Amino acid sequence: MNLVERRRNFAPGRDEPPPPPPVDRETFQLWASRQERRYEWVRGEIVMMTEVSRDHSRIVTNLVVAVAAILDRDLYEIASSDFGVNRPLSRRFPDGLAESARHDGKGRTSENPIFIAEVLSPSTVTVDRKQNAAEYAELASLQTYAVFSQDEPKVWVWQRGESGLPEKPTRLEGREAKLDIPALGTSLALADIYRGIGA
């Protein structure tokens, strides 16, 4: 979507037109803080985040509930898509993440996520499985990156090894499968994550 097309998506009285690219991080943060809709900052451009389906929302909710039920909340924090992850050239808002507990209640981003999850939407397949994977691979703290289909119990998983996150993911399929997150000492049953999907 080019700048002209993006400008057409800004309803009068709702959001301001974005500043012309390239936009630096500080300008983006200031501009985004005044908008009703949500946006990401990617390589100097402002990108409007898409609305999601009910199934997408169900999977994210199931995921956050499952992770929160397992982890020690004194040691770890779980966040959903309201919380950003900073990279040198982007600020992304993943569908879910887990990180070591922080005491900065005013913080707006995760600098050291351990686990990041995205749920695919039709418009984000390439971004989540390729572009985001490459960007997140540079996060030394990130141990597991998982991309969930929103249509069926299927997950693409990047697990950090000695040489970092692999270029190609492992694929898990079926409700009986489990997603291991070794750095958090736990695993997630796909049957729990996909509860209410396709039923």
Order of alpha helices (4+ residues) and beta strands (2+ residues): alpha-alpha-beta-beta-alpha-beta-beta-beta-beta-beta-beta-alpha-beta-beta-beta-beta-beta-alpha
